[in-house]
């Protein structure tokens, strides 16, 4: 396995800046940022940590293995027109979206599925995955999810001696190194796009993996990273919805009509790339505003703050953009 000590930073911010310079469909209103942070920043402290009924955590290496599978599958939960939203019941509560996925994987572990065993992942059948994710409605992109789980298991065996813990250890407490290792090893984490002659890097799920490890282990052990502040936002469909409601992101009328009309945007299209790229830049602006107001926070913390704002009804007045993709 080659090491990447020359990769001392992530290419994400430089690449998304290229998008803003040429953007036609999405505009970033920096002058709206400070007011948004002043109005809603008090909720930063209310963002919950890793402890949640749907999260598995036992303070051993098993937690890291479970989180890796969670992040292999952590994408695209929304229901299309006429489709029933996928949701599951766990311990008497109903969950959908990300929490539904976490609950399903925790429930499966409790039922004896060897989710932390790379050999099991590499050979998982559709019937097994359907059983693991069984609930009301059907989770989108089921075939792609199965392919990604099998790929993850195969590559763990071929390159990492069957255990994601070896990859984490190879990163030597660097979140940036961890992200590079994950992206280089696993094609399903290679979240990139071509945009007007440039290659754009988002690497959403690879970055979330580092952040999740840090949260789950309280910044110690397998979650100890000295450079977590160098991660960017995790560009998804919930953050831009909130940033648009705050007036920080603005869509051109033609794009606004598509998003508000629940039209699907093609993954990798100019509109979709611009929404995600400017979301990352908007988070950087929010981070600077927090710092300016005396709250030194990371982009990861700003991301979490915006995502949790998005769970409130007032930030759902306009729909999120819809793209069927394995990357978010």
TORDO-332874 format. One record per residue (C-alpha): residue number from 1; residue in three letters; x negated, y, z. Coordinates in steps of 0.05 Angstrom, whole numbers, plus 32768, in hexadecimal, padded with zeros to 4 digits. Example, Ala and Ser with C-alpha at 12.3 -4.5 7.8 and 13.67 -1.06 7.14 Angstrom:
2
(1; 'ALA'; (7F0A; 7FA6; 809C)),
(2; 'SER'; (7EEF; 7FEB; 808F)),
//
This chain:
328
(1; 'UNK'; (8000; 8000; 8000)),
(2; 'UNK'; (7FE1; 8042; 7FEC)),
(3; 'UNK'; (7FE4; 8079; 801F)),
(4; 'UNK'; (7FF9; 80BF; 800C)),
(5; 'UNK'; (7FD0; 80EC; 8038)),
(6; 'UNK'; (7FCA; 811C; 7FFD)),
(7; 'UNK'; (8016; 8124; 8001)),
(8; 'UNK'; (8014; 8154; 803A)),
(9; 'UNK'; (8057; 8174; 802C)),
(10; 'UNK'; (8099; 8165; 800B)),
(11; 'UNK'; (80A7; 817F; 7FC5)),
(12; 'UNK'; (80EF; 8190; 7FD5)),
(13; 'UNK'; (80ED; 81DB; 7FE4)),
(14; 'UNK'; (80C1; 81ED; 7FA9)),
(15; 'UNK'; (80ED; 81C6; 7F79)),
(16; 'UNK'; (812F; 81E4; 7F91)),
(17; 'UNK'; (8112; 822A; 7F8D)),
(18; 'UNK'; (8109; 821C; 7F42)),
(19; 'UNK'; (8154; 820E; 7F3F)),
(20; 'UNK'; (8169; 824F; 7F61)),
(21; 'UNK'; (8140; 8278; 7F2F)),
(22; 'UNK'; (8167; 8259; 7EF5)),
(23; 'UNK'; (81AB; 824C; 7F16)),
(24; 'UNK'; (81E9; 825E; 7EEE)),
(25; 'UNK'; (8221; 823E; 7F17)),
(26; 'UNK'; (820E; 8249; 7F60)),
(27; 'UNK'; (81F7; 8288; 7F84)),
(28; 'UNK'; (81D6; 828E; 7FC8)),
(29; 'UNK'; (81ED; 82CC; 7FEE)),
(30; 'UNK'; (81B5; 82D6; 8020)),
(31; 'UNK'; (81D7; 8314; 803C)),
(32; 'UNK'; (820F; 82E8; 8059)),
(33; 'UNK'; (81E0; 82BB; 8080)),
(34; 'UNK'; (81D4; 82E5; 80BF)),
(35; 'UNK'; (821E; 82F1; 80CC)),
(36; 'UNK'; (822D; 82A6; 80C5)),
(37; 'UNK'; (81F6; 8295; 80F6)),
(38; 'UNK'; (820E; 82CB; 8127)),
(39; 'UNK'; (8256; 82B4; 8122)),
(40; 'UNK'; (824B; 8268; 8126)),
(41; 'UNK'; (8205; 825E; 8140)),
(42; 'UNK'; (821E; 8255; 8187)),
(43; 'UNK'; (8236; 8210; 8171)),
(44; 'UNK'; (81EE; 81FA; 8162)),
(45; 'UNK'; (81E8; 81E4; 81AB)),
(46; 'UNK'; (8229; 81BB; 81A5)),
(47; 'UNK'; (820D; 818D; 816F)),
(48; 'UNK'; (820C; 8147; 818E)),
(49; 'UNK'; (81CE; 811C; 8190)),
(50; 'UNK'; (81C6; 80D4; 817A)),
(51; 'UNK'; (81F1; 80B8; 81B2)),
(52; 'UNK'; (8234; 80A8; 8191)),
(53; 'UNK'; (8262; 806C; 8197)),
(54; 'UNK'; (8254; 805A; 814E)),
(55; 'UNK'; (8208; 805E; 8152)),
(56; 'UNK'; (81E0; 8021; 8165)),
(57; 'UNK'; (81A6; 802E; 8193)),
(58; 'UNK'; (8181; 7FFD; 81C0)),
(59; 'UNK'; (813E; 8020; 81C7)),
(60; 'UNK'; (811A; 7FE8; 81A3)),
(61; 'UNK'; (8101; 7FE1; 815B)),
(62; 'UNK'; (8146; 7FC5; 8149)),
(63; 'UNK'; (8161; 800C; 814B)),
(64; 'UNK'; (8132; 8021; 8113)),
(65; 'UNK'; (8145; 7FE5; 80E9)),
(66; 'UNK'; (818F; 7FF4; 80F2)),
(67; 'UNK'; (8185; 803E; 80E1)),
(68; 'UNK'; (8160; 802B; 80A1)),
(69; 'UNK'; (819C; 8003; 8089)),
(70; 'UNK'; (81CB; 803B; 809F)),
(71; 'UNK'; (81A4; 806B; 8073)),
(72; 'UNK'; (81A0; 803B; 8038)),
(73; 'UNK'; (81ED; 803D; 8038)),
(74; 'UNK'; (81F8; 8085; 804F)),
(75; 'UNK'; (8218; 80A5; 8012)),
(76; 'UNK'; (8259; 80B5; 7FEE)),
(77; 'UNK'; (8295; 80A9; 801B)),
(78; 'UNK'; (82CB; 80D4; 7FFB)),
(79; 'UNK'; (8308; 80B6; 7FDA)),
(80; 'UNK'; (8319; 80C6; 7F91)),
(81; 'UNK'; (835E; 80DD; 7F7A)),
(82; 'UNK'; (8392; 80AA; 7F8C)),
(83; 'UNK'; (8360; 8080; 7FB4)),
(84; 'UNK'; (8368; 8071; 7FFE)),
(85; 'UNK'; (8331; 808D; 802B)),
(86; 'UNK'; (8305; 8055; 8046)),
(87; 'UNK'; (8306; 8051; 8091)),
(88; 'UNK'; (82FB; 801D; 80C7)),
(89; 'UNK'; (8312; 800E; 810D)),
(90; 'UNK'; (82DE; 8004; 8142)),
(91; 'UNK'; (82EC; 7FFB; 818C)),
(92; 'UNK'; (8332; 8018; 8185)),
(93; 'UNK'; (831D; 8056; 815E)),
(94; 'UNK'; (8322; 8064; 8114)),
(95; 'UNK'; (82E6; 8080; 80EF)),
(96; 'UNK'; (82DA; 8095; 80A7)),
(97; 'UNK'; (829E; 80B1; 8080)),
(98; 'UNK'; (825A; 80AD; 80A0)),
(99; 'UNK'; (8277; 809A; 80E4)),
(100; 'UNK'; (829E; 8062; 80C2)),
(101; 'UNK'; (825E; 8047; 80A4)),
(102; 'UNK'; (8239; 804A; 80E7)),
(103; 'UNK'; (8273; 8029; 810B)),
(104; 'UNK'; (8277; 7FF2; 80D6)),
(105; 'UNK'; (822C; 7FE2; 80DC)),
(106; 'UNK'; (822E; 7FE3; 8128)),
(107; 'UNK'; (826B; 7FB6; 8128)),
(108; 'UNK'; (8248; 7F86; 80F8)),
(109; 'UNK'; (820B; 7F82; 8124)),
(110; 'UNK'; (8238; 7F73; 8160)),
(111; 'UNK'; (8259; 7F3C; 8137)),
(112; 'UNK'; (8216; 7F1B; 812A)),
(113; 'UNK'; (8204; 7F32; 80E4)),
(114; 'UNK'; (81B8; 7F35; 80E0)),
(115; 'UNK'; (81B7; 7F7B; 80C3)),
(116; 'UNK'; (8170; 7F88; 80DA)),
(117; 'UNK'; (8154; 7F4B; 80B5)),
(118; 'UNK'; (8136; 7F5C; 8071)),
(119; 'UNK'; (8141; 7F16; 8056)),
(120; 'UNK'; (818C; 7F1B; 8066)),
(121; 'UNK'; (8190; 7F5F; 8044)),
(122; 'UNK'; (816B; 7F45; 8006)),
(123; 'UNK'; (819F; 7F0E; 7FFC)),
(124; 'UNK'; (81DE; 7F30; 8015)),
(125; 'UNK'; (821C; 7F1B; 7FEF)),
(126; 'UNK'; (8255; 7F48; 7FDA)),
(127; 'UNK'; (8283; 7F21; 8008)),
(128; 'UNK'; (8254; 7F2F; 8043)),
(129; 'UNK'; (8251; 7F79; 8033)),
(130; 'UNK'; (829C; 7F7D; 802B)),
(131; 'UNK'; (82A4; 7F5B; 806E)),
(132; 'UNK'; (8272; 7F8B; 808F)),
(133; 'UNK'; (8296; 7FC8; 8073)),
(134; 'UNK'; (82DD; 7FAC; 8079)),
(135; 'UNK'; (8311; 7FE0; 808A)),
(136; 'UNK'; (8349; 8007; 806A)),
(137; 'UNK'; (833D; 801B; 8022)),
(138; 'UNK'; (82FB; 800B; 7FFF)),
(139; 'UNK'; (82B9; 802F; 8008)),
(140; 'UNK'; (82A2; 804E; 7FC5)),
(141; 'UNK'; (8269; 8032; 7F9C)),
(142; 'UNK'; (826B; 7FEE; 7FBD)),
(143; 'UNK'; (8243; 7FCB; 7F86)),
(144; 'UNK'; (820D; 8000; 7F89)),
(145; 'UNK'; (820A; 7FFB; 7FD4)),
(146; 'UNK'; (8200; 7FAF; 7FD0)),
(147; 'UNK'; (81C9; 7FB9; 7F9C)),
(148; 'UNK'; (81A6; 7FEB; 7FC9)),
(149; 'UNK'; (81AA; 7FBF; 8006)),
(150; 'UNK'; (818C; 7F84; 7FE0)),
(151; 'UNK'; (8156; 7FB1; 7FC2)),
(152; 'UNK'; (8145; 7FCB; 8007)),
(153; 'UNK'; (813E; 7F84; 8022)),
(154; 'UNK'; (8113; 7F6D; 7FE8)),
(155; 'UNK'; (80E4; 7FA8; 7FEC)),
(156; 'UNK'; (80DD; 7FA2; 8038)),
(157; 'UNK'; (80C6; 7F5B; 802D)),
(158; 'UNK'; (8099; 7F6B; 7FF1)),
(159; 'UNK'; (8078; 7FAA; 800B)),
(160; 'UNK'; (8083; 7FB2; 8056)),
(161; 'UNK'; (807C; 7F6B; 8071)),
(162; 'UNK'; (80C7; 7F67; 8079)),
(163; 'UNK'; (80CE; 7F9F; 80AB)),
(164; 'UNK'; (80DC; 7FEA; 80A4)),
(165; 'UNK'; (80B6; 7FF4; 80E6)),
(166; 'UNK'; (8075; 7FE8; 80BF)),
(167; 'UNK'; (8086; 8022; 8090)),
(168; 'UNK'; (8096; 804F; 80CB)),
(169; 'UNK'; (8054; 803D; 80EC)),
(170; 'UNK'; (802E; 8049; 80AB)),
(171; 'UNK'; (804A; 8091; 80AB)),
(172; 'UNK'; (8020; 809F; 80EA)),
(173; 'UNK'; (8053; 80CC; 810C)),
(174; 'UNK'; (805D; 80F7; 80CE)),
(175; 'UNK'; (80A4; 8101; 80B6)),
(176; 'UNK'; (8089; 811A; 8074)),
(177; 'UNK'; (805F; 80DB; 806B)),
(178; 'UNK'; (809B; 80B0; 807E)),
(179; 'UNK'; (80C6; 80D2; 8048)),
(180; 'UNK'; (8090; 80C7; 8013)),
(181; 'UNK'; (8089; 807E; 8026)),
(182; 'UNK'; (80D4; 8073; 8023)),
(183; 'UNK'; (80DD; 8096; 7FE0)),
(184; 'UNK'; (80A2; 8073; 7FC1)),
(185; 'UNK'; (80B8; 802E; 7FDA)),
(186; 'UNK'; (8103; 802F; 7FCF)),
(187; 'UNK'; (8121; 8048; 7F8D)),
(188; 'UNK'; (8166; 8052; 7FAD)),
(189; 'UNK'; (8147; 808A; 7FD8)),
(190; 'UNK'; (8127; 80AC; 7F9B)),
(191; 'UNK'; (8159; 80E6; 7F9A)),
(192; 'UNK'; (8140; 8112; 7F61)),
(193; 'UNK'; (815C; 8136; 7F24)),
(194; 'UNK'; (8145; 8158; 7EE5)),
(195; 'UNK'; (8158; 81A1; 7EDF)),
(196; 'UNK'; (8145; 81D0; 7EA6)),
(197; 'UNK'; (8102; 81B1; 7E9C)),
(198; 'UNK'; (80F1; 81A7; 7EE5)),
(199; 'UNK'; (80F4; 816B; 7F13)),
(200; 'UNK'; (811E; 8179; 7F51)),
(201; 'UNK'; (8114; 8152; 7F91)),
(202; 'UNK'; (814A; 814B; 7FC6)),
(203; 'UNK'; (8137; 810B; 7FEB)),
(204; 'UNK'; (8174; 8111; 8017)),
(205; 'UNK'; (8179; 80CB; 8035)),
(206; 'UNK'; (812E; 80C3; 803D)),
(207; 'UNK'; (812B; 8103; 8066)),
(208; 'UNK'; (8168; 80EF; 808F)),
(209; 'UNK'; (8146; 80AE; 80A1)),
(210; 'UNK'; (810D; 80D5; 80C2)),
(211; 'UNK'; (813E; 8103; 80E6)),
(212; 'UNK'; (8169; 80C8; 80FD)),
(213; 'UNK'; (812C; 80A4; 811A)),
(214; 'UNK'; (8118; 80E3; 813F)),
(215; 'UNK'; (815F; 80EC; 815B)),
(216; 'UNK'; (8168; 80A3; 816E)),
(217; 'UNK'; (8125; 809C; 8192)),
(218; 'UNK'; (8127; 80E2; 81B1)),
(219; 'UNK'; (80E8; 80F6; 818C)),
(220; 'UNK'; (80BF; 80BE; 81AB)),
(221; 'UNK'; (80A4; 807B; 8193)),
(222; 'UNK'; (80BD; 806B; 814D)),
(223; 'UNK'; (80DF; 80AF; 814D)),
(224; 'UNK'; (80A1; 80D8; 815D)),
(225; 'UNK'; (8090; 8107; 8124)),
(226; 'UNK'; (8062; 8144; 8129)),
(227; 'UNK'; (807D; 8165; 80EA)),
(228; 'UNK'; (80C8; 815D; 80ED)),
(229; 'UNK'; (80CF; 81A8; 80E1)),
(230; 'UNK'; (80B7; 819C; 809A)),
(231; 'UNK'; (80F5; 8176; 8085)),
(232; 'UNK'; (8128; 819D; 805D)),
(233; 'UNK'; (8174; 819A; 805E)),
(234; 'UNK'; (8195; 8159; 8048)),
(235; 'UNK'; (81BB; 8171; 800B)),
(236; 'UNK'; (81FF; 814F; 800B)),
(237; 'UNK'; (8248; 8163; 7FFD)),
(238; 'UNK'; (825B; 817B; 8043)),
(239; 'UNK'; (8227; 81B2; 804C)),
(240; 'UNK'; (8237; 81D9; 800C)),
(241; 'UNK'; (8281; 81D7; 801F)),
(242; 'UNK'; (8270; 81FA; 8060)),
(243; 'UNK'; (823E; 822A; 8041)),
(244; 'UNK'; (8273; 823E; 800D)),
(245; 'UNK'; (82A6; 824B; 8044)),
(246; 'UNK'; (8273; 8277; 8067)),
(247; 'UNK'; (8268; 829F; 8027)),
(248; 'UNK'; (821F; 828A; 8023)),
(249; 'UNK'; (8229; 8261; 7FE4)),
(250; 'UNK'; (8254; 827A; 7FAC)),
(251; 'UNK'; (826A; 8253; 7F6E)),
(252; 'UNK'; (8275; 826F; 7F29)),
(253; 'UNK'; (82BF; 826F; 7F17)),
(254; 'UNK'; (82B8; 8233; 7EE8)),
(255; 'UNK'; (8296; 820A; 7F1E)),
(256; 'UNK'; (82C5; 8222; 7F55)),
(257; 'UNK'; (8300; 820A; 7F2A)),
(258; 'UNK'; (82E1; 81C5; 7F21)),
(259; 'UNK'; (82D0; 81BD; 7F6B)),
(260; 'UNK'; (8313; 81D8; 7F83)),
(261; 'UNK'; (8337; 81AC; 7F4F)),
(262; 'UNK'; (8313; 816E; 7F6B)),
(263; 'UNK'; (82F2; 8162; 7F27)),
(264; 'UNK'; (82B6; 8135; 7F2E)),
(265; 'UNK'; (8272; 8153; 7F1E)),
(266; 'UNK'; (8241; 8126; 7EF9)),
(267; 'UNK'; (8206; 8115; 7F26)),
(268; 'UNK'; (81C9; 8139; 7F0A)),
(269; 'UNK'; (81F4; 816D; 7EE5)),
(270; 'UNK'; (81DE; 81B6; 7EEA)),
(271; 'UNK'; (8218; 81C6; 7F18)),
(272; 'UNK'; (820B; 818D; 7F47)),
(273; 'UNK'; (81BF; 819A; 7F4A)),
(274; 'UNK'; (81CB; 81E4; 7F57)),
(275; 'UNK'; (81FC; 81D7; 7F90)),
(276; 'UNK'; (81CB; 81A9; 7FB3)),
(277; 'UNK'; (818D; 81D3; 7FA6)),
(278; 'UNK'; (81AB; 8213; 7FBF)),
(279; 'UNK'; (81C7; 81EF; 7FFC)),
(280; 'UNK'; (817F; 81DE; 800F)),
(281; 'UNK'; (8169; 8226; 8006)),
(282; 'UNK'; (81A6; 8240; 802D)),
(283; 'UNK'; (8192; 8214; 8068)),
(284; 'UNK'; (814C; 8232; 8065)),
(285; 'UNK'; (816B; 8278; 8068)),
(286; 'UNK'; (8197; 8263; 80A3)),
(287; 'UNK'; (815A; 8248; 80C7)),
(288; 'UNK'; (8136; 828A; 80BE)),
(289; 'UNK'; (8173; 82AF; 80D8)),
(290; 'UNK'; (8175; 8283; 8117)),
(291; 'UNK'; (812B; 8291; 8122)),
(292; 'UNK'; (8138; 82DC; 8118)),
(293; 'UNK'; (816C; 82D8; 814E)),
(294; 'UNK'; (813C; 82B6; 817E)),
(295; 'UNK'; (8150; 826D; 8173)),
(296; 'UNK'; (8117; 8246; 8154)),
(297; 'UNK'; (813A; 820C; 8131)),
(298; 'UNK'; (8127; 81DB; 80FA)),
(299; 'UNK'; (8149; 81D2; 80B7)),
(300; 'UNK'; (8160; 818E; 80D1)),
(301; 'UNK'; (8183; 81B0; 810B)),
(302; 'UNK'; (81A4; 81E3; 80DD)),
(303; 'UNK'; (81BB; 81AA; 80B0)),
(304; 'UNK'; (81DA; 8187; 80EC)),
(305; 'UNK'; (81FB; 81C8; 8103)),
(306; 'UNK'; (821B; 81D3; 80BE)),
(307; 'UNK'; (8231; 818A; 80B8)),
(308; 'UNK'; (8254; 818E; 80FB)),
(309; 'UNK'; (8275; 81D0; 80E8)),
(310; 'UNK'; (828F; 81AA; 80AC)),
(311; 'UNK'; (82B6; 817C; 80DB)),
(312; 'UNK'; (82E1; 81B8; 80EF)),
(313; 'UNK'; (8320; 81C4; 80C6)),
(314; 'UNK'; (8311; 820D; 80B8)),
(315; 'UNK'; (82D3; 81F9; 808F)),
(316; 'UNK'; (82FD; 81CA; 8065)),
(317; 'UNK'; (832A; 81FE; 8045)),
(318; 'UNK'; (8307; 81F4; 8002)),
(319; 'UNK'; (82F4; 81AE; 7FEB)),
(320; 'UNK'; (82AE; 8193; 7FE7)),
(321; 'UNK'; (8290; 8183; 7FA3)),
(322; 'UNK'; (8298; 813C; 7F8C)),
(323; 'UNK'; (8261; 8112; 7F6C)),
(324; 'UNK'; (825F; 80C7; 7F6C)),
(325; 'UNK'; (8217; 80B9; 7F7F)),
(326; 'UNK'; (81ED; 808C; 7FAB)),
(327; 'UNK'; (81C3; 80C7; 7FC2)),
(328; 'UNK'; (81F4; 80EA; 7FF0)),
//
